[in-house]
Amino acid sequence: MTSTFQTNLIDTTYNGWTNYETWNVALWINNDQGLYDLARAAGNYEDFVDALEACSFNDLSTGDGINYRDPKVNTVEINADVFDF
C-alpha cells in the first residue's frame, strides 16, 4: 500500500495574488473606471498612488478600507499585472 501526504496545508496566497491587500488594490484599480483611467495615465503603481494623493481622489483607501500605501501591497506584482498596458 502506498500513502501520500500533502506537505503544504496552508495556501498563503489570495485568489492567485500575494495576499488580500494586493488582490484588493488590483481589484479596485481594474474595476473602477476613474481609478483605471488614473492608473493608465500614471503608468506605474508608485506614480498612481502619488496622483491619488495629489488630487485627493479619495482617502488613499480602497472601498474595502485597504490603504494604497499599505506595506503589505506587493507593488512589483501590481506593476506587472495592473500596469502592464
N, C-alpha and C positions, 0 to 999 in steps of 0.2 A: 504494500500500500504506500502511496506517495502523498505527502502532506505539503501544502503550500501555505505560506504565511504572507500576509500583507505587512510590509515593513514601514510604510508611510501612512499612518492612520489619520494624520492631520493635513488637510489641504490648506495651505496658508495663503492661497490666492482668493480673489473675489471676482467671480464671473470672468475669469481669464486675466484680470488686472492684478497688479502687485498687491493691492489692498482696497478696502472700501473707499478710502479717501480719494485715491487715484481714479477709481471707477466712477465715483460720484461726480468729480470735477469733469471728467471726459464726457459723461452722460449729459451734464448741463450744457457744456460748450457745444456738443453736437446736436442738441435738441432744442435750443433756444435761438431763434433767428438773430436777435440782437447780439448775443454773445458770439455766435458763429461768425457773423459779419465782422465783429471787432477782432476776433481771432485771425480771420483771413487778412485783415489789414495789418495786424501786429506781426504776424509771421512766425513767432515763437512764443512759448509759454511765459517766459520772463517779461517780455515786452507787452504781452497780453495783460498780465496782472498789473504792470505799471500803468497801462492805459485805463484799466478798470478803476484804479485808484485815482488817476488824474481827472477822469471825467465823472467821478462819483456815480458810476453806473449802478452800483449797489454797495452794500456794506462789506464788500470783499468776501462774501459767503455765498455758497450755492443756496438754492431754495430749501435744501435739506440741512443747512447750517454748517456745512464744511467750509472752512476758510480757505480761500485760494492760496494763501501763503502758508498753509499748514505744512510743517516739515515732513509729514508722512506722505504728501503727494509726491509721487515719482515723476519729476519733471522730465527726465530722459524719456520715459515711457509715453508721457503726454505729448512731448515734441515729436516723437517717432510716429505716433498714431494720429493724433488730432491735427497736428500742424504739417503733416506730410501731404502738401497740396499737389 
